[in-house]
Amino acid sequence: MKYTLSILLFIFGFFGNAQETIKGKVVDTNNQPLLGANVFWQNASIGASTDVDGQFSIIKTEETNSLLVSYIGFKTQKVEILNSDFITIVLEEVTNLNEVTVTKTQKSTEHSLIQATNVQKMGSKELLKAACCNLSESFSTNPSIDVNFSDAVTGNRQIKMLGLTSPYILIAEENIPSVRGASQAYGLSYIPGTWVESIQITKGAGSVINGYESISGQINYELLKPANDIPFFLNAYGSQDGRFELNTHFNQKYSDKLSSSLFVHGNTRQFKNDMNDDGFLDNPVGKQINILNRWQYTDAERGWVSFLNVRYMRDEKQAGQVDFDPEKDKFTINAWGSEVNTEKIEISNKTGYVFPDEPYKSFGLQNSFQSHKQDSYFGLNQYNIHQKSWYSNLIYNSIINNTKNKFATGLNVSYDDYNEFIAVNFAEDFSRIDNSVGAFFEYTYDNLDNLSVVAGVRVDNHNRLGTFVTPRLHIRYNPWKEAVLRLSAGRGKRAANIFAENQQLFASNRQFSILNNDGKLYGLNPEIAWNYGLNFIQKFKIFGAESEIVLDYYRTDFQNQAVVDLDVSPQQVVFHNLDGKSYANSFQAEFSVTPIMHFTLRSAYKYYDVQSDYLVGKLERPLQAKHRFFANAAFETHIKEKGQQWKFDATYNWLGKQRLPDTSTNLPQYQLDDYSSSFGTLNAQITRTFSSTFEVYVGGENITNYKQSNAIIGADNPFGTYFDSSLVYGPLFGQMYYAGLRFKIK
């Protein structure tokens, strides 16, 4: 704490030299940043364009003080510049356009050169490069996020960042934590991709404003805004494996201030597929209904904006042996089967106010209530959890003397009521109440040129974690044109929900045990980790082609961890506190180039060194490839007069060998190698746009047709000692092809 205060005092005392540049931000009336807006001095040749955050920097000229700002579909605005303070420019939409001139193609993903944090934004164009049926599948074209299958029964996809699984990522919906606690295992599959407007991926220590739980990074997804949405949208999808989805969006504008959208999503899979002939379904059968009613009120003149979301979701999954019938086989040894039935209710509200005469000053209030109920069984194992949560966050933003010195401060409260029951080799009720209250302060210094610093600290009191301090620091420096160097460091602390986060282990006959049971969380102590990061980005041109190289190095050091130990015995899983060291080193080198207009190539190499001290000694984290390679090619034809266009996208992922948990004491036929084989997968999609309102798409996943052999240990005797379906490192189904259509009424 003493060192954190020293850093803050140093930053407060730091003053930059006067700069001959003007910096600002261009937004729409809903305070959403506008990418690619033109900013130029009137009657002068000096100009600039805004980045993914809507921010710009333009050299000061002595010829004029009048700045012109334009953007397609918005009224051009003239702004008189009287000083060099940071300015925010709000553009209004126009309804009639006599002429449209496209000067620059917006990229589907963008790295910011201005933000102090390492943020990558995925726009709507990126989300359409794959079928993107839910949020867990939307990262398949992004090298920063690894998407893995977690087990051979539920077919559930898990994501990783910096070599760590999703519980170490703070996942938020419009900056309200959303996928946490009971929803960790399946929560990403409950967010339809067509509802999402954009995704921001933050690597390393994030902002203290959003909480203390983030360790490896943050993912924030923005939903479509009713004020900007179209009257009607339809997406229909069908795949070779029998999965069918329907998404419909209805929008109604009641006035220039009040709008509402109704989102309806449904999916079903009824085909029973067993492509590897092991007697088990490759994917679960089931159905889901998901409804969201979203309201937006905006009064730009008075500075008010408010959102209200009401959501209901029901999801039913059945997995296991092909011949399993839950009506007669549930909780018997006639056939092995599983059902996971989930019901979720959510109500959330965000209200913000910007002082009209002082646009740098604002406050916001976020509130969210969630009820997440899951009833499930896996063979003879049973797991039920019902989490009722309340989250509230009050934020105040302002400046200190000038806009070079900004701060955000506030309070937040969280309440979680868990009703949790587990029946494995033991039966126990783990019901409990967790609550916390915290205060935060985050200071931002920006010299409006090449240096910015964000230093934050928060203090929280949790009934199980105690009272603790969370410091975080981010530094951004632009050493030369089109380059940025970032440093970050921060601490995270979290309560590990060991059963909710590791549900794939229920689909095995492992014996569950918990050591060190004197802690307050399942007998374990809270997880604590420090994350340190270095990021460098350089944008340049190769023979006139726009290019970019991104280099990342991050290290996560755990002071304590709830270790999931699968190496004591292949018939046992042991949860215990860390005794020794646990760390994750992550290096990523990414290169992208646009050799010709509408054609982009991206590639990335990732290296992970993730190790922990287990009861049998230090080992690599299981099911984690040390080496990964990613490549993506995207091409679009020119848009014709009626909106006709072709779009092509292909993504290749190569994974090196992965350590498998020790199975050497099993019978020979139930043993696995120490490491998996390396393999590659290819996904591709073609989209044909017939007009601005109608398009169709076809695509394929795992076109290389790689399938993991012997994915289920002991599949011939699922109630025997050796049965385990959790050791999955690759695809199970093989090639899968799909098709769909999108229809809009504008």
Secondary structure, DSSP 8 states (H G I E B T S, - for coil): -HHHHHHHHHHHT------SEEEEEEE-TTS-B-TT-EEEETTSS-EEE--TTSEEEEE--SS-SEEEEE-TTB--EEEE--SSS-EEEE--B-S--S-----S---SEEE-SS-SS-EEEE-HHHHTTS---BGGGTTTT-TTSEEEE--SSS--EEEEETTEEGGGEEEEETTEEEE-GGGTTTGGGGSBGGGEEEEEEEESS--GGG-S--SSEEEEEEE--TTT--SEEEEEEEETTSEEEEEEEEEEE-SSSEEEEEEEEEEEE-----TT-SSB-SS-EEEEEEEEEEEEEEETTTTEEEEEEEEEEEEEEEEEBTT--HHHHTTSSSS-EEEEEEEEEEEEEEEEEEETTEEEEEEEEEEEEEEEEEEEEETTEEEEEEEEEEEEEEEEEEESSSTTEEEEEEEEEEEEEEEEEEESSSEEE--EEEEEEEEEEEEEEE-SSSEEEEEEEEEEEETTTEEEEEEEEEEEE--STTEEEEEEEEEEEE---TTGGGGGGGSB--EEEE-STTSSBTTB--EEEEEEEEEEEEEEEETTEEEEEEEEEEEEEEEE-EEEE-SS-TTEEEEEE--S-EEEEEEEEEEEEEEETTEEEEEEEEEEEEEEEETTEEEE-TT-BSEEEEEEEEEE----TTS-EEEEEEEEEEE--BB----TTS-GGG---SB---EEEEEEEEEEE-SSSEEEEEEEESTT----TT-SBTTT-TTSTT-B-----S-SS--EEEEEEEEEE-
